[in-house]
Amino acid sequence: MRVINRFGERRILLAIVIVALLLQLLELRPPGIYGEPYLVAKNIVAGKGFVFEYPLTQHVGPTSYVTPLYTYLQVPFLYFGLGERGIQVMNLVFLQAACFVLYLFFRRFTTRGVTLLIFAALSFYIPFWILSYTLEPNSLNLLLLALTVDRLYVVSKFPSRNRWFQLGILIGLQLLLRPDILLGAVLFAVWLIILSWRKSRTFKKRTWMGIAVTALVTFAIATPWTLRNYWTFHKFVLVSTNSGMNLFEGNNPVATGEFSENPPTDESKKDFDEISAYANMHDAIDLDHFRFQMAEEWIFAHPSEVMMLDLKKIWYHWFGRPIMGEQYHYQYQGMATTFRIAGALMLAFGLYGLYCIHDNKLRSLLLVVFFYSTLISAIFFVQSRHRILKVDPFLLPLAVIGVINVAVTFRSRSQSDSHRDLKVTATKVTATQT
């Protein structure tokens, strides 16, 4: 507290931002793998349009496989020659903005000193850096989710038309970034409805109307891209067609719970032949629907295997998987063990920090976010970013709160023990003198 009073909260914040950005830039490395949005952005700059090759089709053409928001954000950087490094710097700016949003969010619930520690922990959390170095929408995803959680908490306490509108914009932007937010939006709506259950009839009505406004704004933002998809392919595609591929990767005869697969079996070879044959006669949209149907059929035909596979995915999601982050940077693979240990400690202290928070509304909201991220991994397949982007931004601040509470508890106990020892000593001295 003395340091804060001496230098000021804003100066300390600015110092953390400057040091973090400098270290991030010094550690900046060329991307190991170029994500789909980057490849599509290069095609746009080259004058080819929004084109890409859907896996297995071997056909390059207009695509609905890739979402548009992050793709078009990269176009100016490539057009003006800023290249991959410019995109990476943009990602780092998004990351620092996300850390600041989370700082403001948790400032409502704890002291200035603890919140500054939270901001420092978020700014120097290395997995955030690693994901920001990729040419993928990870840090922007983190920023939009942090803003969404902030608006959800505010609208649950002080609902207004403007705040419902803001929530709709944020979910709509995420829909154009990573459509799995649709599942999150449903869970958030259920959370808001449950909160309004014991309120007055007027409050319940306003909650339902607010959710409707949010949904309308969300789909209004997505509508131009939906129309583009219909005009291009003459089929309804809300945003993108990759759910079938992702569902099949996580639910098939050789699925392991992550992107890698077990050795092929007769059943998996038959499935692959069917998919390849179908790809020769149909476009990418139909192929994605076909893979979705195949995954559904396998799920319903193998319920016990699916249950065991889902349990494995949940374990991987929370405690790490055998291979972590190889789709981003192979050079970071050596950090996997360190990440698992840090993740386990963060989970333990984070749960204690969640217990220490006395705001039940905040506690339930964060549990919904954790459930949302876990469900995404269980339904599809586990990727390290599912936990890093949807859990760690909130679990890490909770862990800081938990560590501070543990330290305060031990300190108070040691002081009370010292005070008790002093009392005993004084009593002995008095008895001796008597």
C-alpha positions in Angstrom: 0.0 0.0 0.0 2.9 2.4 0.7 4.3 1.8 -2.8 0.9 2.5 -4.3 0.5 5.7 -2.3 4.1 6.8 -3.2 4.1 6.2 -7.0 0.4 6.1 -7.7 -1.8 3.4 -9.2 -1.7 4.7 -12.8 2.1 4.9 -12.8 2.5 1.4 -11.6 0.0 0.2 -14.2 1.9 2.0 -16.9 5.2 0.5 -15.7 3.8 -3.0 -15.8 2.5 -2.4 -19.3 5.8 -1.0 -20.6 7.9 -3.8 -19.1 5.6 -6.5 -20.3 5.4 -5.2 -23.8 9.2 -4.8 -24.0 9.8 -8.4 -22.8 7.1 -9.7 -25.2 8.8 -7.9 -28.1 12.2 -9.1 -27.1 10.9 -12.7 -27.0 8.9 -12.3 -30.2 9.7 -15.2 -32.6 8.6 -15.9 -36.2 5.4 -17.9 -36.3 5.9 -21.7 -36.7 2.5 -22.4 -38.4 0.3 -20.0 -40.3 -3.4 -20.2 -39.4 -6.2 -20.4 -41.9 -7.3 -16.7 -41.4 -3.7 -15.6 -42.4 -3.7 -17.8 -45.5 -7.1 -16.4 -46.6 -5.9 -12.9 -45.9 -2.9 -13.5 -48.1 -5.3 -14.6 -50.9 -7.4 -11.5 -50.4 -4.3 -9.2 -50.7 -3.3 -11.2 -53.8 -6.6 -10.4 -55.4 -8.0 -14.0 -55.3 -10.8 -13.1 -52.8 -11.9 -15.0 -49.7 -10.7 -18.4 -50.9 -9.2 -21.4 -49.1 -8.8 -25.2 -49.5 -11.1 -27.2 -47.2 -9.3 -30.3 -45.9 -9.7 -33.4 -48.0 -11.4 -31.6 -51.0 -8.2 -30.6 -52.7 -10.2 -27.7 -54.2 -9.2 -24.1 -53.7 -12.2 -21.7 -54.0 -14.5 -19.4 -52.1 -14.9 -20.7 -48.6 -17.1 -20.6 -45.6 -14.6 -22.7 -43.6 -12.8 -19.7 -42.1 -14.5 -17.0 -40.0 -14.2 -13.4 -41.4 -13.4 -11.0 -38.5 -9.8 -11.8 -37.8 -9.1 -12.5 -41.5 -10.0 -9.0 -42.5 -8.2 -7.5 -39.6 -4.9 -9.0 -41.0 -5.5 -7.7 -44.5 -4.3 -4.1 -43.9 -1.1 -5.4 -42.2 -0.3 -7.6 -45.3 -1.4 -4.9 -47.8 0.9 -2.2 -46.3 3.9 -4.6 -45.9 3.9 -4.9 -42.2 3.7 -8.7 -42.5 3.6 -11.3 -39.8 5.5 -9.2 -37.2 2.9 -6.4 -37.6 0.1 -9.0 -37.0 1.9 -10.3 -33.9 2.3 -6.8 -32.5 -1.5 -6.3 -33.0 -2.1 -9.5 -31.1 0.1 -8.3 -28.2 -1.9 -5.0 -28.1 -5.1 -7.0 -27.9 -3.6 -9.1 -25.1 -2.6 -6.1 -23.0 -6.0 -4.6 -23.6 -7.6 -7.8 -22.3 -5.3 -7.7 -19.2 -6.5 -4.2 -18.5 -10.2 -5.2 -18.9 -9.7 -8.0 -16.4 -7.9 -5.6 -14.1 -10.9 -3.3 -14.1 -13.2 -6.2 -13.7 -11.6 -7.7 -10.6 -11.0 -4.2 -9.1 -14.6 -4.3 -8.0 -14.0 -7.2 -5.7 -10.7 -6.7 -4.0 -8.2 -4.1 -2.9 -6.0 -1.9 -5.2 -2.8 -3.8 -4.1 -4.2 -7.2 -4.9 -5.7 -6.0 -8.2 -2.3 -4.7 -9.3 -0.8 -8.1 -8.5 -3.5 -9.6 -10.7 -2.7 -7.3 -13.5 1.0 -8.1 -13.3 0.3 -11.8 -13.2 -1.9 -11.6 -16.3 0.6 -9.4 -18.1 3.5 -11.8 -17.5 1.6 -15.1 -17.9 3.8 -16.8 -20.6 1.1 -19.0 -22.2 -0.8 -15.8 -23.2 2.4 -14.6 -24.9 2.8 -17.9 -26.8 -0.8 -17.9 -28.1 -0.4 -14.2 -29.0 2.6 -14.9 -31.1 0.5 -17.2 -33.4 -1.2 -15.7 -36.5 -4.6 -16.8 -35.0 -7.3 -14.8 -33.2 -6.3 -15.9 -29.7 -5.6 -12.6 -27.9 -8.7 -11.0 -29.6 -10.8 -13.9 -28.5 -9.4 -13.3 -24.9 -10.2 -9.6 -25.1 -13.8 -10.1 -26.3 -14.5 -12.9 -23.7 -13.2 -10.6 -20.9 -15.4 -7.8 -22.1 -18.4 -10.2 -22.4 -18.0 -11.5 -18.8 -17.7 -7.9 -17.6 -20.9 -6.8 -19.3 -22.7 -10.0 -18.1 -21.9 -9.2 -14.5 -22.9 -5.5 -15.0 -26.2 -6.3 -16.8 -27.1 -8.9 -14.1 -26.9 -6.2 -11.5 -27.9 -3.0 -13.4 -29.8 -4.0 -16.6 -30.4 -1.4 -19.2 -31.1 -1.3 -22.9 -27.7 0.1 -23.7 -25.9 -2.7 -21.7 -28.0 -5.4 -23.4 -27.0 -3.8 -26.7 -23.3 -3.9 -25.8 -23.6 -7.5 -24.8 -25.1 -8.3 -28.2 -22.3 -6.6 -30.0 -19.7 -8.5 -28.1 -21.3 -11.9 -28.7 -21.9 -11.0 -32.4 -18.2 -10.1 -32.9 -17.2 -13.4 -31.2 -19.6 -15.2 -33.5 -17.6 -13.9 -36.5 -14.4 -14.9 -34.7 -15.0 -18.3 -33.1 -18.6 -19.6 -33.4 -18.4 -21.8 -30.3 -19.6 -18.7 -28.4 -23.1 -19.8 -29.4 -22.9 -22.5 -26.7 -21.5 -19.9 -24.3 -24.3 -17.5 -25.1 -26.9 -20.2 -24.4 -25.3 -20.9 -21.0 -25.1 -17.2 -20.2 -28.7 -16.7 -21.0 -29.7 -19.6 -18.7 -27.5 -18.1 -16.0 -29.3 -14.7 -16.3 -32.7 -16.4 -16.3 -31.9 -18.3 -13.1 -30.7 -15.1 -11.4 -34.0 -13.5 -12.3 -36.1 -16.4 -11.0 -36.7 -15.0 -7.5 -37.1 -11.4 -8.7 -40.3 -9.6 -9.4 -42.4 -10.4 -12.5 -41.4 -7.1 -14.0 -37.7 -7.9 -13.6 -38.2 -11.4 -15.1 -39.9 -9.8 -18.1 -37.1 -7.3 -18.6 -34.5 -10.1 -18.4 -36.3 -12.0 -21.2 -36.6 -8.9 -23.2 -32.9 -8.0 -22.7 -31.9 -11.5 -23.8 -34.1 -11.1 -26.9 -32.4 -7.7 -27.7 -29.0 -9.3 -27.2 -29.9 -12.2 -29.6 -31.2 -9.8 -32.2 -28.1 -7.6 -32.1 -25.9 -10.7 -32.2 -27.6 -12.2 -35.3 -27.8 -8.7 -36.9 -24.0 -8.5 -36.8 -23.7 -12.0 -38.3 -26.4 -11.4 -41.0 -24.2 -9.7 -43.6 -21.8 -12.7 -43.6 -24.7 -15.2 -43.6 -26.1 -13.4 -46.7 -22.6 -13.5 -48.3 -22.5 -17.3 -47.7 -26.0 -17.8 -49.2 -25.2 -15.7 -52.3 -21.9 -17.5 -52.8 -22.9 -21.1 -52.1 -26.8 -20.9 -52.3 -26.9 -22.7 -49.0 -27.6 -21.4 -45.4 -24.4 -21.1 -43.4 -24.7 -18.9 -40.4 -20.9 -18.1 -40.1 -18.6 -21.0 -41.0 -18.6 -24.7 -41.8 -16.0 -26.4 -39.6 -18.1 -27.9 -36.8 -18.4 -31.2 -38.7 -14.6 -31.6 -39.0 -14.0 -30.6 -35.3 -16.8 -32.9 -34.1 -15.5 -35.8 -36.1 -11.9 -35.3 -35.0 -13.0 -35.7 -31.4 -15.5 -38.5 -31.9 -14.4 -41.3 -34.2 -13.1 -44.9 -33.9 -9.4 -43.7 -33.4 -10.1 -40.5 -31.5 -7.8 -39.8 -28.5 -9.4 -36.7 -27.1 -7.0 -34.4 -28.9 -6.0 -33.8 -32.5 -3.7 -36.8 -32.7 -5.2 -40.2 -33.4 -4.6 -43.8 -32.5 -3.3 -46.2 -35.2 -6.0 -46.8 -37.9 -8.5 -49.7 -37.5 -10.7 -51.4 -40.0 -13.6 -49.1 -39.0 -11.6 -45.9 -39.2 -10.2 -46.9 -42.6 -13.8 -47.5 -43.8 -14.9 -44.1 -42.5 -11.9 -42.4 -44.2 -12.7 -44.1 -47.5 -16.4 -42.9 -47.2 -15.3 -39.4 -46.5 -12.8 -39.3 -49.4 -15.4 -40.7 -51.8 -18.0 -38.2 -50.6 -15.5 -35.3 -51.0 -15.0 -36.2 -54.7 -18.7 -35.6 -55.4 -19.7 -32.8 -53.0 -18.6 -29.3 -52.0 -17.0 -28.4 -48.6 -20.3 -27.4 -47.0 -21.9 -30.8 -47.7 -18.7 -32.6 -46.7 -18.7 -30.8 -43.4 -22.3 -31.8 -42.8 -21.5 -35.4 -43.8 -18.6 -35.5 -41.2 -21.0 -34.1 -38.6 -23.5 -36.8 -39.3 -20.8 -39.5 -39.1 -19.7 -38.2 -35.8 -23.2 -38.2 -34.5 -23.8 -41.8 -35.6 -20.6 -42.9 -33.9 -21.6 -41.1 -30.7 -25.0 -42.8 -30.5 -23.6 -46.2 -31.5 -20.8 -46.2 -28.9 -22.2 -44.5 -25.7 -19.7 -46.2 -23.3 -16.7 -45.3 -25.4 -17.9 -41.8 -25.7 -18.3 -41.4 -22.0 -14.8 -42.6 -21.4 -13.5 -40.4 -24.1 -15.3 -37.4 -22.7 -13.8 -38.0 -19.2 -10.4 -38.2 -20.8 -11.1 -34.9 -22.6 -12.1 -33.2 -19.3 -9.0 -34.5 -17.7 -6.8 -33.2 -20.5 -8.7 -29.9 -20.4 -7.9 -29.2 -16.7 -4.7 -31.1 -16.1 -2.9 -31.1 -19.5 -2.6 -33.5 -22.4 0.4 -35.6 -23.6 1.3 -33.1 -26.4 0.6 -29.4 -25.7 0.8 -26.6 -28.1 2.5 -28.4 -31.0 0.2 -26.7 -33.5 1.7 -23.3 -32.5 5.4 -23.6 -31.6 7.4 -26.8 -31.3 10.1 -24.9 -29.5 7.8 -24.4 -26.5 7.1 -28.2 -26.1 9.7 -28.4 -23.3 7.5 -26.1 -21.2 4.7 -28.7 -21.1 5.7 -30.2 -17.7 6.2 -26.7 -16.2 2.8 -25.7 -17.5 1.1 -28.7 -16.0 2.6 -28.1 -12.6 1.8 -24.4 -12.7 -1.7 -25.3 -13.9 -2.3 -27.6 -11.0 -1.1 -25.0 -8.5 -3.2 -22.4 -10.2 -6.3 -24.6 -10.0 -5.8 -25.3 -6.3 -5.2 -21.7 -5.3 -7.9 -20.5 -7.8 -10.6 -22.7 -6.3 -9.6 -21.4 -2.8 -9.7 -17.8 -4.2 -13.2 -18.5 -5.6 -14.2 -19.7 -2.2 -12.8 -16.5 -0.6 -15.0 -14.3 -2.8 -18.2 -13.3 -1.1 -20.0 -12.3 -4.2 -22.2 -15.3 -5.1 -23.2 -13.7 -8.4 -19.6 -13.4 -9.5 -18.8 -16.9 -8.3 -21.6 -18.4 -10.3 -20.7 -16.5 -13.4 -17.1 -17.7 -13.3 -18.3 -21.3 -12.8 -20.5 -20.9 -15.9 -17.5 -19.7 -17.9 -15.5 -22.7 -16.7 -18.3 -25.1 -17.6 -18.6 -23.5 -21.0 -14.9 -24.0 -21.8 -15.0 -27.6 -20.4 -18.0 -28.4 -22.5 -16.3 -27.2 -25.7 -13.4 -29.6 -25.1 -15.7 -32.5 -24.2 -17.9 -32.1 -27.3 -15.1 -31.6 -29.8 -11.5 -32.3 -28.9 -9.0 -30.7 -26.5 -6.8 -27.9 -27.5 -4.5 -26.0 -25.1 -6.1 -22.7 -26.0 -9.5 -23.9 -24.8 -8.3 -23.6 -21.2 -5.7 -20.9 -21.6 -8.2 -18.5 -23.3 -11.4 -19.3 -21.5 -10.3 -20.4 -18.0 -6.9 -19.0 -17.1 -7.9 -15.3 -17.6 -10.2 -15.8 -14.6 -8.5 -18.6 -12.7 -5.2 -16.8 -12.6 -6.7 -13.7 -10.8 -8.5 -16.1 -8.5 -5.3 -17.9 -7.7 -3.6 -14.5 -6.8 -6.5 -13.8 -4.5 -6.2 -17.3 -3.0 -2.4 -17.0 -2.4 -2.9 -13.5 -0.8 -5.6 -15.0 1.5 -3.3 -17.9 2.5 -0.5 -15.5 3.2 -2.7 -13.3 5.3 -4.1 -16.3 7.2 -0.6 -17.6 8.1 0.6 -14.1 9.0 -2.4 -13.5 11.4 -1.8 -17.0 12.9 1.9 -16.3 13.5 1.1 -12.9 15.0 -1.5 -14.4 17.3 1.0 -17.2 18.3 3.6 -14.6 19.0 1.2 -12.5 21.0 0.2 -15.7 23.0 3.9 -16.5 23.7 4.4 -12.9 24.9 1.5 -13.3 27.3 2.8 -16.6 28.6 6.3 -15.1 29.1 4.9 -12.1 30.9 2.8 -14.4 33.2 5.9 -16.4 34.0 7.9 -13.2 34.8 5.1 -12.0 37.0 4.9 -15.3 38.8 8.7 -15.3 39.4 8.7 -11.8 40.7 5.9 -12.7 43.1 
